[in-house]
Amino acid sequence: MSNRAEQCDDSMGGGQTVRQTHDWGGPDPVVVPITDAVETLTDRAATDLEPLYDVVDPKAIEQLLSRGDADCQLTFSYAGCAVTVDGTGDIVVTHQH
């Protein structure tokens, strides 16, 4: 699975969307691709972002979603973005309005 953020136009919302994939069985924790996607969308360095741990518990995300259930997803706000992570490892980040 790709671990690279892809930025694309959101034709429905008129803004930008970043899509990222997380490999639940891989060595990196889910915080890495979430932060990468937010960095890409906001054009800010990780050091300029609030720690993700202050917003949501990454271990809870792993426990909830790592079973691979495509119907299970979690959406939360982070750094002015809406972040959605699902059980397949898909991560979608959009600007919040």
C-alpha positions as CSV (number, residue, x, y, z in Angstrom):
1,M,0.0,0.0,0.0
2,S,1.1,3.5,-0.7
3,N,2.2,5.7,2.2
4,R,2.3,8.9,0.1
5,A,-0.2,11.7,0.4
6,E,-2.1,12.5,-2.8
7,Q,-3.6,16.0,-3.2
8,C,-6.6,16.4,-5.5
9,D,-9.4,18.8,-6.3
10,D,-12.6,18.2,-4.4
11,S,-15.1,18.9,-7.3
12,M,-18.0,18.5,-4.9
13,G,-16.8,20.9,-2.2
14,G,-14.7,23.3,-4.4
15,G,-11.6,22.8,-2.2
16,Q,-8.7,20.5,-1.8
17,T,-8.6,17.0,-0.5
18,V,-5.6,14.9,0.5
19,R,-5.9,11.1,0.4
20,Q,-3.5,8.8,2.1
21,T,-3.4,5.1,2.8
22,H,-2.3,3.4,6.0
23,D,-1.1,-0.2,6.2
24,W,-2.5,-1.4,9.6
25,G,0.0,-4.3,9.5
26,G,2.9,-2.1,8.7
27,P,5.6,-0.7,11.0
28,D,4.3,2.9,11.2
29,P,1.6,4.0,13.6
30,V,-1.5,5.7,12.1
31,V,-0.3,9.1,13.4
32,V,2.4,9.2,10.6
33,P,0.1,9.2,7.5
34,I,-2.5,11.4,9.3
35,T,0.2,14.0,10.0
36,D,1.6,13.7,6.5
37,A,-1.8,14.3,4.9
38,V,-2.5,17.3,7.1
39,E,1.0,18.7,6.4
40,T,0.3,18.3,2.6
41,L,-3.1,20.0,2.7
42,T,-2.2,22.9,5.0
43,D,1.4,23.4,3.7
44,R,2.6,23.4,7.3
45,A,5.4,21.4,8.9
46,A,4.6,18.8,11.5
47,T,6.5,20.9,14.1
48,D,4.0,23.7,13.4
49,L,1.0,21.5,14.1
50,E,-0.6,20.8,17.4
51,P,0.4,17.3,18.5
52,L,-2.2,14.8,17.3
53,Y,-2.1,13.2,20.7
54,D,-3.7,16.4,22.1
55,V,-6.7,15.9,19.8
56,V,-7.3,12.2,19.6
57,D,-5.8,9.0,21.0
58,P,-4.0,7.3,18.1
59,K,-3.9,4.0,20.0
60,A,-7.7,4.2,20.2
61,I,-7.8,4.7,16.4
62,E,-5.6,1.7,15.9
63,Q,-7.8,-0.5,18.2
64,L,-11.0,0.7,16.6
65,L,-10.1,0.5,13.0
66,S,-7.2,-1.9,12.5
67,R,-9.5,-4.9,12.1
68,G,-10.0,-3.9,8.4
69,D,-13.8,-3.3,8.6
70,A,-14.6,-1.0,5.7
71,D,-17.9,0.0,7.3
72,C,-16.1,1.4,10.4
73,Q,-14.8,5.0,10.2
74,L,-13.8,7.8,12.5
75,T,-13.9,11.5,11.6
76,F,-12.3,14.2,13.8
77,S,-11.1,17.8,13.6
78,Y,-7.3,18.5,13.5
79,A,-5.4,21.6,12.5
80,G,-8.4,23.2,10.8
81,C,-9.1,20.0,8.8
82,A,-11.6,17.2,8.9
83,V,-9.8,13.9,9.0
84,T,-11.6,10.7,8.2
85,V,-9.9,7.3,8.8
86,D,-11.6,4.0,7.9
87,G,-11.0,0.4,8.6
88,T,-9.4,-0.2,5.2
89,G,-6.7,2.3,6.0
90,D,-8.0,5.1,3.8
91,I,-7.4,8.5,5.2
92,V,-9.2,11.6,3.7
93,V,-8.3,15.1,4.9
94,T,-10.3,18.2,3.8
95,H,-10.3,21.8,5.0
96,Q,-13.1,22.6,7.4
97,H,-15.4,25.4,6.6
